[in-house]
Amino acid sequence: MEFADREIALDLPRFGACTYRESEVIAFPWGLPGFATLHRFVALSLEGQQKFVWLQSLDDLSIALPTADPWQIFDDYAPQLPPYAVSSLDLGRPEDFVTLCVVVVSPGAAEMTMNLLAPVVINLQTRTGRQVTLETGGYSVRTPIPRKAPSPAGA
Amino acid sequence: MLVLSRKLNQAIMIGDDVRIVVVAVDRDTVKLGIEAPRTIPVHRSEVYEEIQRTNRAAAGETDQPPGEGAKVADLGGKGRKPAAKD
């Protein structure tokens, strides 16, 4: 039986033409802080910016958040997921989920910061995500990305 | 907003399984004890508001070029994994 997983075409205000499949949608049942009403996203990568993952809202196409794998910059990052995150996302095997951190790029790209306090955790099996506030580790919402570090924007 | 007065050591219940008790009062600081299932996140509001602001800033306009060639990212096997806290 053929699963109806057609390609869906989008014309994004920020990135232009793009296609995705229904099976690639990531549900955010709790929304994202600041965007509580947005529940469906796709993770996009852009040409020449391979280290960024953009969380593009499908409910409001004008909203896209840049994120990146925190370990490409902060090698010693060691988040401890609180119990509510583990249970609500049904996190089992480590290979079933992925961790991304929101990046803020200041005007002019003079400075970039990463939110290490509240990583976005996505269960790849259930395709469900949640931004999780860590309770330990003393991480900052706006951790400066060192200039020398490999930029998520890619060179 | 529901407003309730409570004295030291008195509590309020929210639903059947969240209990908030006044543990100490000292001048303008109230210390609260919170008993809630571990499945419910509990945080100071200002932390949550800071995350809200950061997300809005991240999604805001930047001077970055808008970028082209958007396609669905391959998230499989990306990065390392956080540990689950007991």
gemmi code that builds the backbone of each chain (N, CA, C; Angstrom):
import gemmi

chains = {
    "A": [
        ("MET", (0.856, -1.197, 0.000), (0.000, 0.000, 0.000), (0.885, 1.238, 0.000)),
        ("GLU", (0.546, 2.153, -0.826), (1.366, 3.344, -0.918), (0.921, 4.379, 0.102)),
        ("PHE", (1.864, 4.804, 0.897), (1.570, 5.825, 1.900), (1.514, 7.183, 1.204)),
        ("ALA", (0.471, 7.917, 1.481), (0.308, 9.209, 0.817), (1.259, 10.217, 1.432)),
        ("ASP", (2.468, 10.257, 0.909), (3.475, 11.152, 1.460), (4.019, 12.019, 0.333)),
        ("ARG", (3.126, 12.764, -0.242), (3.489, 13.581, -1.391), (4.431, 14.704, -0.996)),
        ("GLU", (5.158, 15.189, -1.980), (5.943, 16.393, -1.760), (5.017, 17.596, -1.742)),
        ("ILE", (5.246, 18.467, -0.773), (4.435, 19.669, -0.660), (5.357, 20.861, -0.925)),
        ("ALA", (4.903, 21.735, -1.808), (5.738, 22.879, -2.195), (5.378, 24.098, -1.349)),
        ("LEU", (6.405, 24.832, -0.967), (6.216, 26.049, -0.184), (6.923, 27.195, -0.881)),
        ("ASP", (6.392, 28.394, -0.670), (7.147, 29.579, -1.076), (7.383, 30.381, 0.199)),
        ("LEU", (8.583, 30.249, 0.747), (8.872, 30.813, 2.060), (9.322, 32.260, 1.943)),
        ("PRO", (8.798, 33.135, 2.825), (9.202, 34.545, 2.767), (10.711, 34.702, 2.910)),
        ("ARG", (11.331, 33.833, 3.668), (12.744, 34.002, 3.962), (13.645, 33.240, 2.995)),
        ("PHE", (13.193, 32.065, 2.589), (14.093, 31.194, 1.837), (13.610, 30.879, 0.428)),
        ("GLY", (12.444, 31.350, 0.063), (11.954, 31.074, -1.276), (11.388, 29.667, -1.404)),
        ("ALA", (11.538, 29.101, -2.596), (10.906, 27.821, -2.894), (11.555, 26.685, -2.115)),
        ("CYS", (10.712, 25.764, -1.681), (11.177, 24.647, -0.867), (10.110, 23.561, -0.901)),
        ("THR", (10.515, 22.326, -0.835), (9.522, 21.251, -0.739), (9.814, 20.392, 0.491)),
        ("TYR", (8.747, 19.813, 1.023), (8.905, 18.880, 2.140), (7.836, 17.810, 2.008)),
        ("ARG", (7.999, 16.759, 2.788), (6.986, 15.705, 2.836), (6.334, 15.698, 4.207)),
        ("GLU", (5.110, 15.242, 4.244), (4.374, 15.201, 5.509), (5.152, 14.399, 6.561)),
        ("SER", (5.851, 13.360, 6.120), (6.609, 12.517, 7.061), (7.820, 13.243, 7.641)),
        ("GLU", (8.153, 14.401, 7.077), (9.306, 15.148, 7.565), (8.921, 16.258, 8.550)),
        ("VAL", (7.623, 16.406, 8.768), (7.156, 17.438, 9.699), (7.508, 17.029, 11.126)),
        ("ILE", (7.911, 18.009, 11.931), (8.184, 17.775, 13.348), (7.094, 18.489, 14.148)),
        ("ALA", (6.416, 17.715, 15.006), (5.362, 18.292, 15.833), (5.968, 18.875, 17.105)),
        ("PHE", (5.521, 20.062, 17.459), (5.881, 20.683, 18.735), (4.582, 20.902, 19.513)),
        ("PRO", (4.104, 19.864, 20.215), (2.793, 19.955, 20.870), (2.706, 21.089, 21.873)),
        ("TRP", (3.856, 21.485, 22.455), (3.854, 22.558, 23.453), (4.269, 23.882, 22.828)),
        ("GLY", (4.339, 23.929, 21.513), (4.822, 25.136, 20.853), (6.283, 25.375, 21.197)),
        ("LEU", (6.720, 26.611, 21.015), (8.044, 27.025, 21.476), (7.828, 28.266, 22.331)),
        ("PRO", (8.622, 28.461, 23.392), (8.464, 29.687, 24.177), (8.523, 30.914, 23.252)),
        ("GLY", (7.524, 31.759, 23.369), (7.426, 32.919, 22.481), (6.570, 32.646, 21.260)),
        ("PHE", (6.400, 31.363, 20.945), (5.594, 30.974, 19.781), (4.705, 29.790, 20.177)),
        ("ALA", (3.913, 30.016, 21.210), (3.163, 28.915, 21.813), (2.119, 28.325, 20.875)),
        ("THR", (1.712, 29.093, 19.860), (0.637, 28.605, 18.997), (1.184, 27.906, 17.749)),
        ("LEU", (2.495, 27.833, 17.605), (3.073, 27.188, 16.417), (3.439, 25.745, 16.765)),
        ("HIS", (2.830, 24.811, 16.079), (2.971, 23.406, 16.474), (3.588, 22.517, 15.409)),
        ("ARG", (3.774, 23.036, 14.200), (4.331, 22.199, 13.135), (5.516, 22.911, 12.488)),
        ("PHE", (6.639, 22.201, 12.448), (7.857, 22.767, 11.881), (8.502, 21.758, 10.934)),
        ("VAL", (9.307, 22.271, 10.020), (10.244, 21.405, 9.302), (11.653, 21.948, 9.559)),
        ("ALA", (12.608, 21.034, 9.612), (14.009, 21.408, 9.792), (14.624, 21.571, 8.412)),
        ("LEU", (15.145, 22.774, 8.146), (15.698, 23.060, 6.826), (17.195, 23.348, 6.917)),
        ("SER", (17.911, 22.967, 5.888), (19.297, 23.424, 5.756), (19.379, 24.231, 4.471)),
        ("LEU", (20.310, 25.188, 4.469), (20.474, 26.070, 3.319), (21.800, 25.795, 2.642)),
        ("GLU", (21.815, 26.051, 1.361), (23.074, 25.920, 0.628), (24.128, 26.833, 1.245)),
        ("GLY", (25.313, 26.299, 1.476), (26.403, 27.114, 1.991), (26.301, 27.423, 3.469)),
        ("GLN", (25.291, 26.891, 4.134), (25.141, 27.106, 5.583), (24.852, 25.766, 6.230)),
        ("GLN", (25.686, 24.802, 5.920), (25.355, 23.431, 6.295), (25.269, 23.221, 7.804)),
        ("LYS", (25.920, 24.079, 8.580), (25.928, 23.834, 10.022), (24.716, 24.410, 10.737)),
        ("PHE", (23.975, 25.242, 10.045), (22.718, 25.753, 10.601), (21.570, 24.806, 10.267)),
        ("VAL", (20.687, 24.616, 11.220), (19.414, 23.956, 10.939), (18.330, 24.975, 11.265)),
        ("TRP", (17.530, 25.309, 10.273), (16.466, 26.290, 10.502), (15.183, 25.552, 10.856)),
        ("LEU", (14.594, 25.927, 11.992), (13.278, 25.390, 12.325), (12.251, 26.337, 11.712)),
        ("GLN", (11.681, 25.865, 10.609), (10.739, 26.679, 9.835), (9.318, 26.306, 10.253)),
        ("SER", (8.571, 27.288, 10.744), (7.180, 27.034, 11.109), (6.336, 26.804, 9.866)),
        ("LEU", (5.443, 25.827, 9.944), (4.477, 25.616, 8.860), (3.151, 26.306, 9.164)),
        ("ASP", (2.982, 26.725, 10.412), (1.755, 27.439, 10.793), (1.863, 28.927, 10.481)),
        ("ASP", (3.073, 29.455, 10.550), (3.331, 30.851, 10.213), (4.641, 30.881, 9.426)),
        ("LEU", (4.517, 30.969, 8.122), (5.696, 30.810, 7.263), (6.726, 31.922, 7.453)),
        ("SER", (6.323, 33.005, 8.134), (7.282, 34.097, 8.348), (8.232, 33.795, 9.512)),
        ("ILE", (7.963, 32.722, 10.235), (8.772, 32.405, 11.415), (9.722, 31.251, 11.127)),
        ("ALA", (11.009, 31.515, 11.287), (12.037, 30.477, 11.193), (13.139, 30.798, 12.193)),
        ("LEU", (13.522, 29.795, 12.974), (14.564, 30.000, 13.985), (15.826, 29.251, 13.581)),
        ("PRO", (16.966, 29.953, 13.568), (18.218, 29.244, 13.303), (18.674, 28.477, 14.538)),
        ("THR", (19.057, 27.236, 14.325), (19.612, 26.426, 15.409), (20.863, 25.737, 14.887)),
        ("ALA", (21.608, 25.161, 15.813), (22.797, 24.404, 15.407), (23.090, 23.341, 16.449)),
        ("ASP", (23.818, 22.349, 16.029), (24.316, 21.320, 16.943), (25.286, 21.993, 17.918)),
        ("PRO", (24.955, 22.001, 19.219), (25.801, 22.742, 20.164), (27.222, 22.209, 20.251)),
        ("TRP", (27.411, 20.914, 19.966), (28.729, 20.302, 20.162), (29.722, 20.679, 19.072)),
        ("GLN", (29.243, 21.272, 17.980), (30.233, 21.732, 17.010), (30.959, 22.967, 17.525)),
        ("ILE", (30.412, 23.616, 18.551), (31.046, 24.818, 19.098), (31.493, 24.601, 20.540)),
        ("PHE", (30.610, 24.013, 21.341), (30.910, 23.830, 22.763), (31.123, 22.342, 23.031)),
        ("ASP", (32.367, 21.953, 22.918), (32.704, 20.534, 22.971), (32.351, 19.901, 24.318)),
        ("ASP", (32.389, 20.723, 25.385), (32.174, 20.154, 26.719), (30.729, 20.337, 27.205)),
        ("TYR", (29.841, 20.722, 26.297), (28.424, 20.893, 26.671), (27.868, 19.555, 27.162)),
        ("ALA", (27.277, 19.562, 28.349), (26.795, 18.311, 28.941), (25.419, 18.514, 29.573)),
        ("PRO", (24.400, 18.715, 28.730), (23.063, 18.943, 29.283), (22.495, 17.690, 29.942)),
        ("GLN", (21.831, 17.894, 31.066), (21.147, 16.802, 31.757), (19.656, 17.041, 31.589)),
        ("LEU", (19.013, 16.195, 30.829), (17.595, 16.421, 30.549), (16.755, 16.111, 31.780)),
        ("PRO", (15.884, 17.050, 32.176), (15.040, 16.804, 33.341), (13.994, 15.723, 33.043)),
        ("PRO", (13.466, 15.096, 34.098), (12.533, 13.982, 33.919), (11.326, 14.333, 33.038)),
        ("TYR", (10.828, 15.568, 33.142), (9.645, 15.900, 32.360), (9.937, 15.836, 30.863)),
        ("ALA", (11.174, 16.146, 30.501), (11.531, 16.104, 29.081), (11.629, 14.666, 28.595)),
        ("VAL", (12.257, 13.844, 29.410), (12.439, 12.439, 29.032), (11.079, 11.759, 28.878)),
        ("SER", (10.166, 12.028, 29.824), (8.883, 11.343, 29.761), (7.979, 11.928, 28.680)),
        ("SER", (7.967, 13.257, 28.554), (7.035, 13.841, 27.583), (7.469, 13.570, 26.151)),
        ("LEU", (8.770, 13.414, 25.923), (9.252, 13.148, 24.565), (9.491, 11.661, 24.336)),
        ("ASP", (9.271, 10.862, 25.385), (9.440, 9.413, 25.275), (10.841, 9.088, 24.750)),
        ("LEU", (11.842, 9.692, 25.398), (13.213, 9.528, 24.931), (13.754, 8.178, 25.375)),
        ("GLY", (14.151, 7.387, 24.428), (14.703, 6.083, 24.730), (16.144, 6.010, 24.288)),
        ("ARG", (16.367, 5.328, 23.189), (17.729, 5.156, 22.702), (18.300, 6.503, 22.255)),
        ("PRO", (19.566, 6.773, 22.614), (20.169, 8.064, 22.267), (20.133, 8.342, 20.763)),
        ("GLU", (20.234, 7.289, 19.946), (20.263, 7.539, 18.499), (18.895, 7.944, 17.952)),
        ("ASP", (17.865, 7.889, 18.807), (16.527, 8.235, 18.341), (16.227, 9.719, 18.461)),
        ("PHE", (17.115, 10.474, 19.137), (16.784, 11.893, 19.252), (17.977, 12.783, 18.944)),
        ("VAL", (17.679, 14.038, 18.710), (18.693, 14.990, 18.303), (18.525, 16.261, 19.141)),
        ("THR", (19.624, 16.933, 19.397), (19.627, 18.134, 20.221), (20.134, 19.307, 19.390)),
        ("LEU", (19.358, 20.374, 19.365), (19.741, 21.579, 18.642), (19.580, 22.773, 19.580)),
        ("CYS", (20.426, 23.788, 19.429), (20.302, 24.980, 20.260), (20.042, 26.198, 19.383)),
        ("VAL", (19.142, 27.060, 19.864), (18.756, 28.250, 19.111), (19.907, 29.253, 19.086)),
        ("VAL", (20.154, 29.794, 17.916), (21.231, 30.769, 17.721), (20.610, 32.143, 17.462)),
        ("VAL", (21.124, 33.146, 18.177), (20.715, 34.524, 17.898), (21.871, 35.223, 17.193)),
        ("VAL", (21.575, 35.752, 16.012), (22.575, 36.493, 15.262), (22.250, 37.967, 15.414)),
        ("SER", (23.194, 38.725, 15.945), (22.926, 40.143, 16.155), (22.920, 40.862, 14.814)),
        ("PRO", (22.281, 42.042, 14.752), (22.265, 42.790, 13.499), (23.687, 43.003, 12.981)),
        ("GLY", (23.866, 42.761, 11.708), (25.195, 42.882, 11.136), (26.049, 41.644, 11.369)),
        ("ALA", (25.461, 40.648, 12.018), (26.165, 39.403, 12.324), (27.455, 39.662, 13.102)),
        ("ALA", (27.453, 40.775, 13.883), (28.655, 41.113, 14.642), (28.872, 40.103, 15.758)),
        ("GLU", (27.800, 39.552, 16.246), (27.913, 38.661, 17.396), (26.856, 37.568, 17.274)),
        ("MET", (27.246, 36.386, 17.680), (26.284, 35.287, 17.712), (26.273, 34.678, 19.094)),
        ("THR", (25.066, 34.348, 19.555), (24.955, 33.668, 20.839), (24.137, 32.399, 20.650)),
        ("MET", (24.320, 31.469, 21.574), (23.601, 30.202, 21.509), (22.888, 29.977, 22.831)),
        ("ASN", (21.669, 29.474, 22.745), (20.889, 29.188, 23.949), (21.213, 27.779, 24.440)),
        ("LEU", (22.164, 27.712, 25.369), (22.544, 26.409, 25.918), (21.652, 26.019, 27.089)),
        ("LEU", (20.903, 27.001, 27.622), (20.032, 26.696, 28.773), (18.808, 25.899, 28.332)),
        ("ALA", (18.324, 26.171, 27.117), (17.070, 25.545, 26.680), (17.249, 24.913, 25.303)),
        ("PRO", (17.871, 23.737, 25.259), (18.039, 23.053, 23.968), (16.706, 22.562, 23.418)),
        ("VAL", (16.635, 22.492, 22.108), (15.470, 21.895, 21.449), (15.792, 20.418, 21.231)),
        ("VAL", (14.977, 19.562, 21.827), (15.209, 18.121, 21.726), (14.114, 17.530, 20.841)),
        ("ILE", (14.529, 16.755, 19.845), (13.571, 16.198, 18.887), (13.701, 14.677, 18.880)),
        ("ASN", (12.597, 13.997, 19.138), (12.546, 12.544, 19.004), (12.326, 12.225, 17.529)),
        ("LEU", (13.322, 11.617, 16.909), (13.258, 11.382, 15.464), (12.309, 10.242, 15.110)),
        ("GLN", (12.022, 9.388, 16.065), (11.111, 8.274, 15.800), (9.662, 8.757, 15.786)),
        ("THR", (9.310, 9.562, 16.789), (7.939, 10.065, 16.854), (7.810, 11.409, 16.136)),
        ("ARG", (8.934, 11.977, 15.725), (9.002, 13.301, 15.104), (8.271, 14.348, 15.958)),
        ("THR", (8.632, 14.318, 17.245), (8.063, 15.254, 18.202), (9.203, 16.000, 18.887)),
        ("GLY", (9.024, 17.324, 19.026), (10.079, 18.124, 19.620), (9.568, 19.008, 20.740)),
        ("ARG", (10.526, 19.426, 21.577), (10.184, 20.325, 22.674), (11.429, 21.094, 23.059)),
        ("GLN", (11.256, 22.378, 23.362), (12.381, 23.148, 23.895), (12.388, 22.956, 25.404)),
        ("VAL", (13.477, 22.419, 25.901), (13.573, 21.949, 27.272), (14.438, 22.899, 28.085)),
        ("THR", (13.921, 23.382, 29.208), (14.738, 24.217, 30.089), (15.500, 23.319, 31.049)),
        ("LEU", (16.832, 23.407, 31.008), (17.656, 22.583, 31.886), (17.576, 23.119, 33.306)),
        ("GLU", (17.663, 22.216, 34.261), (17.592, 22.608, 35.662), (18.967, 22.663, 36.309)),
        ("THR", (19.946, 22.096, 35.635), (21.290, 22.074, 36.196), (22.299, 22.469, 35.112)),
        ("GLY", (23.505, 22.762, 35.552), (24.590, 23.018, 34.602), (24.971, 24.476, 34.504)),
        ("GLY", (24.068, 25.375, 34.965), (24.388, 26.791, 34.959), (24.574, 27.381, 33.570)),
        ("TYR", (23.870, 26.837, 32.580), (24.038, 27.332, 31.214), (23.248, 28.616, 30.987)),
        ("SER", (23.726, 29.410, 30.027), (23.121, 30.709, 29.746), (22.245, 30.653, 28.501)),
        ("VAL", (21.208, 31.512, 28.518), (20.325, 31.640, 27.368), (21.065, 32.258, 26.178)),
        ("ARG", (22.005, 33.125, 26.485), (22.771, 33.777, 25.409), (24.262, 33.573, 25.653)),
        ("THR", (24.731, 32.402, 25.342), (26.151, 32.101, 25.483), (26.874, 32.594, 24.236)),
        ("PRO", (27.817, 33.539, 24.386), (28.505, 34.045, 23.191), (29.243, 32.923, 22.466)),
        ("ILE", (29.111, 32.900, 21.165), (29.861, 31.947, 20.359), (31.223, 32.576, 20.088)),
        ("PRO", (32.298, 31.953, 20.570), (33.616, 32.558, 20.403), (33.922, 32.789, 18.926)),
        ("ARG", (34.585, 33.888, 18.662), (34.861, 34.239, 17.263), (35.738, 33.214, 16.570)),
        ("LYS", (36.619, 32.607, 17.372), (37.544, 31.658, 16.777), (36.864, 30.331, 16.455)),
        ("ALA", (35.741, 30.098, 17.146), (35.071, 28.811, 16.963), (34.553, 28.696, 15.534)),
        ("PRO", (34.429, 27.475, 15.053), (33.829, 27.310, 13.734), (32.400, 27.848, 13.749)),
        ("SER", (32.142, 28.807, 12.898), (30.822, 29.432, 12.902), (29.787, 28.487, 12.320)),
        ("PRO", (28.593, 28.435, 12.947), (27.553, 27.584, 12.409), (27.141, 28.019, 11.001)),
        ("ALA", (27.427, 29.272, 10.692), (27.055, 29.752, 9.365), (27.951, 29.135, 8.289)),
        ("GLY", (29.072, 28.594, 8.731), (30.004, 28.004, 7.774), (30.747, 29.102, 7.030)),
        ("ALA", (31.950, 28.821, 6.662), (32.738, 29.857, 6.006), (32.621, 29.736, 4.501)),
    ],
    "B": [
        ("MET", (-7.408, 37.093, 37.232), (-6.481, 36.272, 38.025), (-7.079, 36.008, 39.393)),
        ("LEU", (-7.009, 34.761, 39.790), (-7.453, 34.387, 41.136), (-6.414, 34.848, 42.147)),
        ("VAL", (-6.846, 35.548, 43.171), (-5.915, 36.021, 44.208), (-6.318, 35.405, 45.538)),
        ("LEU", (-5.387, 34.735, 46.190), (-5.649, 34.082, 47.468), (-4.662, 34.597, 48.507)),
        ("SER", (-5.131, 34.801, 49.739), (-4.212, 35.131, 50.828), (-3.835, 33.843, 51.563)),
        ("ARG", (-2.556, 33.714, 51.866), (-2.064, 32.535, 52.583), (-1.138, 32.994, 53.694)),
        ("LYS", (-1.149, 32.295, 54.793), (-0.201, 32.567, 55.881), (0.944, 31.564, 55.788)),
        ("LEU", (1.962, 31.815, 56.598), (3.115, 30.918, 56.638), (2.650, 29.475, 56.833)),
        ("ASN", (3.217, 28.586, 56.050), (2.944, 27.133, 56.107), (1.587, 26.740, 55.537)),
        ("GLN", (0.812, 27.707, 55.088), (-0.421, 27.346, 54.400), (-0.104, 27.086, 52.930)),
        ("ALA", (-1.004, 26.378, 52.284), (-0.710, 25.930, 50.917), (-1.910, 26.144, 50.012)),
        ("ILE", (-1.671, 26.025, 48.726), (-2.775, 25.942, 47.774), (-2.563, 24.698, 46.914)),
        ("MET", (-3.646, 24.155, 46.448), (-3.587, 23.025, 45.533), (-3.957, 23.516, 44.137)),
        ("ILE", (-3.219, 23.069, 43.144), (-3.581, 23.313, 41.750), (-3.860, 21.950, 41.139)),
        ("GLY", (-5.099, 21.723, 40.809), (-5.481, 20.384, 40.375), (-5.314, 19.407, 41.529)),
        ("ASP", (-5.129, 18.149, 41.174), (-5.030, 17.120, 42.209), (-3.610, 16.858, 42.662)),
        ("ASP", (-2.641, 17.332, 41.895), (-1.297, 16.862, 42.210), (-0.229, 17.951, 42.264)),
        ("VAL", (-0.644, 19.220, 42.268), (0.345, 20.283, 42.456), (-0.002, 21.041, 43.737)),
        ("ARG", (0.972, 21.096, 44.655), (0.762, 21.760, 45.935), (1.852, 22.802, 46.125)),
        ("ILE", (1.448, 24.013, 46.454), (2.405, 25.097, 46.664), (2.226, 25.610, 48.087)),
        ("VAL", (3.291, 25.582, 48.854), (3.217, 25.954, 50.261), (4.138, 27.145, 50.529)),
        ("VAL", (3.666, 28.058, 51.393), (4.488, 29.202, 51.790), (5.452, 28.732, 52.873)),
        ("VAL", (6.727, 28.673, 52.545), (7.735, 28.114, 53.451), (8.309, 29.189, 54.359)),
        ("ALA", (8.506, 30.377, 53.818), (9.083, 31.457, 54.622), (8.702, 32.797, 54.013)),
        ("VAL", (8.565, 33.806, 54.873), (8.314, 35.170, 54.409), (9.321, 36.075, 55.109)),
        ("ASP", (10.067, 36.836, 54.314), (11.071, 37.724, 54.893), (11.052, 39.016, 54.102)),
        ("ARG", (10.509, 40.071, 54.712), (10.359, 41.370, 54.043), (9.643, 41.178, 52.697)),
        ("ASP", (10.342, 41.473, 51.579), (9.645, 41.390, 50.291), (9.933, 40.072, 49.567)),
        ("THR", (10.438, 39.092, 50.276), (10.733, 37.812, 49.645), (9.876, 36.711, 50.255)),
        ("VAL", (9.211, 35.982, 49.388), (8.399, 34.848, 49.822), (9.058, 33.583, 49.304)),
        ("LYS", (9.303, 32.635, 50.188), (9.898, 31.371, 49.762), (8.773, 30.345, 49.639)),
        ("LEU", (8.684, 29.745, 48.463), (7.608, 28.800, 48.186), (8.160, 27.396, 48.026)),
        ("GLY", (7.451, 26.445, 48.547), (7.777, 25.044, 48.276), (6.774, 24.505, 47.280)),
        ("ILE", (7.259, 23.786, 46.302), (6.379, 23.292, 45.240), (6.472, 21.773, 45.178)),
        ("GLU", (5.348, 21.129, 45.335), (5.293, 19.683, 45.148), (4.490, 19.437, 43.885)),
        ("ALA", (5.171, 18.880, 42.879), (4.495, 18.620, 41.609), (5.063, 17.338, 41.025)),
        ("PRO", (4.289, 16.635, 40.205), (4.827, 15.448, 39.544), (6.056, 15.823, 38.725)),
        ("ARG", (6.978, 14.898, 38.608), (8.217, 15.203, 37.898), (7.982, 15.379, 36.405)),
        ("THR", (6.791, 15.068, 35.958), (6.480, 15.251, 34.546), (6.107, 16.694, 34.234)),
        ("ILE", (5.961, 17.531, 35.285), (5.574, 18.925, 35.068), (6.797, 19.825, 35.249)),
        ("PRO", (7.134, 20.614, 34.215), (8.265, 21.529, 34.378), (7.897, 22.679, 35.303)),
        ("VAL", (8.800, 23.022, 36.217), (8.591, 24.148, 37.135), (9.808, 25.061, 37.021)),
        ("HIS", (9.551, 26.325, 36.663), (10.662, 27.260, 36.505), (10.245, 28.639, 36.963)),
        ("ARG", (11.231, 29.437, 37.346), (10.963, 30.854, 37.606), (10.496, 31.502, 36.303)),
        ("SER", (9.504, 32.382, 36.418), (8.937, 33.002, 35.214), (9.981, 33.733, 34.397)),
        ("GLU", (10.905, 34.419, 35.068), (11.850, 35.244, 34.310), (12.752, 34.389, 33.422)),
        ("VAL", (12.999, 33.135, 33.821), (13.794, 32.246, 32.970), (13.013, 31.944, 31.691)),
        ("TYR", (11.737, 31.617, 31.874), (10.903, 31.306, 30.707), (10.759, 32.527, 29.794)),
        ("GLU", (10.594, 33.699, 30.420), (10.442, 34.925, 29.620), (11.717, 35.244, 28.845)),
        ("GLU", (12.866, 34.942, 29.448), (14.133, 35.171, 28.763), (14.254, 34.245, 27.545)),
        ("ILE", (13.790, 33.015, 27.696), (13.820, 32.076, 26.563), (12.855, 32.556, 25.469)),
        ("GLN", (11.695, 33.059, 25.886), (10.754, 33.628, 24.911), (11.402, 34.756, 24.121)),
        ("ARG", (12.048, 35.672, 24.851), (12.682, 36.816, 24.182), (13.775, 36.353, 23.226)),
        ("THR", (14.546, 35.371, 23.675), (15.642, 34.883, 22.838), (15.106, 34.238, 21.567)),
        ("ASN", (14.044, 33.450, 21.704), (13.459, 32.821, 20.510), (12.934, 33.875, 19.535)),
        ("ARG", (12.295, 34.905, 20.086), (11.758, 35.953, 19.195), (12.901, 36.692, 18.508)),
        ("ALA", (13.980, 36.928, 19.257), (15.136, 37.598, 18.650), (15.743, 36.714, 17.563)),
        ("ALA", (15.802, 35.408, 17.828), (16.398, 34.488, 16.844), (15.584, 34.476, 15.557)),
        ("ALA", (14.268, 34.561, 15.709), (13.393, 34.498, 14.532), (13.273, 35.845, 13.844)),
        ("GLY", (13.790, 36.891, 14.500), (13.634, 38.232, 13.967), (14.479, 38.473, 12.744)),
        ("GLU", (14.248, 39.590, 12.160), (15.022, 39.950, 10.975), (16.472, 40.167, 11.350)),
        ("THR", (17.355, 39.689, 10.549), (18.759, 39.995, 10.721), (19.268, 40.539, 9.395)),
        ("ASP", (20.507, 40.996, 9.414), (21.095, 41.504, 8.182), (21.667, 40.384, 7.330)),
        ("GLN", (21.481, 39.184, 7.820), (22.002, 38.056, 7.054), (21.291, 37.958, 5.721)),
        ("PRO", (22.012, 37.539, 4.704), (21.321, 37.262, 3.451), (20.279, 36.174, 3.695)),
        ("PRO", (19.143, 36.263, 3.018), (18.051, 35.359, 3.325), (18.373, 33.894, 3.099)),
        ("GLY", (19.316, 33.620, 2.266), (19.682, 32.224, 2.075), (18.858, 31.570, 0.996)),
        ("GLU", (19.473, 30.654, 0.309), (18.795, 29.991, -0.803), (19.029, 28.497, -0.732)),
        ("GLY", (18.338, 27.809, -1.612), (18.544, 26.367, -1.703), (18.097, 25.639, -0.453)),
        ("ALA", (16.952, 26.089, 0.119), (16.472, 25.445, 1.337), (15.956, 24.050, 1.026)),
        ("LYS", (16.415, 23.093, 1.798), (15.834, 21.761, 1.698), (15.783, 21.145, 3.085)),
        ("VAL", (14.986, 20.105, 3.206), (14.794, 19.487, 4.512), (16.119, 18.910, 5.004)),
        ("ALA", (16.467, 19.272, 6.242), (17.753, 18.865, 6.804), (17.712, 17.399, 7.226)),
        ("ASP", (18.830, 16.745, 7.071), (18.972, 15.375, 7.562), (19.428, 15.435, 9.012)),
        ("LEU", (18.524, 15.115, 9.935), (18.853, 15.222, 11.353), (19.397, 13.915, 11.911)),
        ("GLY", (19.269, 12.860, 11.160), (19.649, 11.539, 11.667), (21.101, 11.480, 12.080)),
        ("GLY", (21.324, 11.001, 13.275), (22.684, 10.787, 13.758), (23.472, 12.054, 13.973)),
        ("LYS", (22.782, 13.172, 14.046), (23.489, 14.439, 14.167), (23.892, 14.685, 15.612)),
        ("GLY", (25.137, 14.997, 15.818), (25.576, 15.473, 17.116), (25.621, 14.419, 18.197)),
        ("ARG", (26.029, 14.871, 19.349), (26.086, 14.007, 20.509), (24.786, 14.099, 21.281)),
        ("LYS", (24.679, 13.331, 22.329), (23.414, 13.253, 23.038), (23.561, 13.694, 24.485)),
        ("PRO", (22.550, 14.365, 24.994), (22.587, 14.710, 26.411), (22.239, 13.494, 27.262)),
        ("ALA", (22.649, 13.541, 28.496), (22.298, 12.463, 29.419), (20.943, 12.760, 30.039)),
        ("ALA", (20.206, 11.711, 30.344), (18.947, 11.882, 31.052), (19.242, 11.975, 32.533)),
        ("LYS", (18.633, 12.961, 33.167), (18.868, 13.165, 34.594), (17.901, 12.329, 35.406)),
        ("ASP", (18.397, 11.692, 36.457), (17.499, 10.894, 37.315), (16.734, 11.793, 38.257)),
    ],
}
model = gemmi.Model(1)
for chain_id, residues in chains.items():
    chain = gemmi.Chain(chain_id)
    for i, (resn, *xyz) in enumerate(residues, 1):
        res = gemmi.Residue()
        res.name, res.seqid = resn, gemmi.SeqId(i, " ")
        for name, pos in zip(("N", "CA", "C"), xyz):
            atom = gemmi.Atom()
            atom.name, atom.element = name, gemmi.Element(name[0])
            atom.pos, atom.b_iso = gemmi.Position(*pos), 0.0
            res.add_atom(atom)
        chain.add_residue(res)
    model.add_chain(chain)
structure = gemmi.Structure()
structure.add_model(model)
structure.setup_entities()
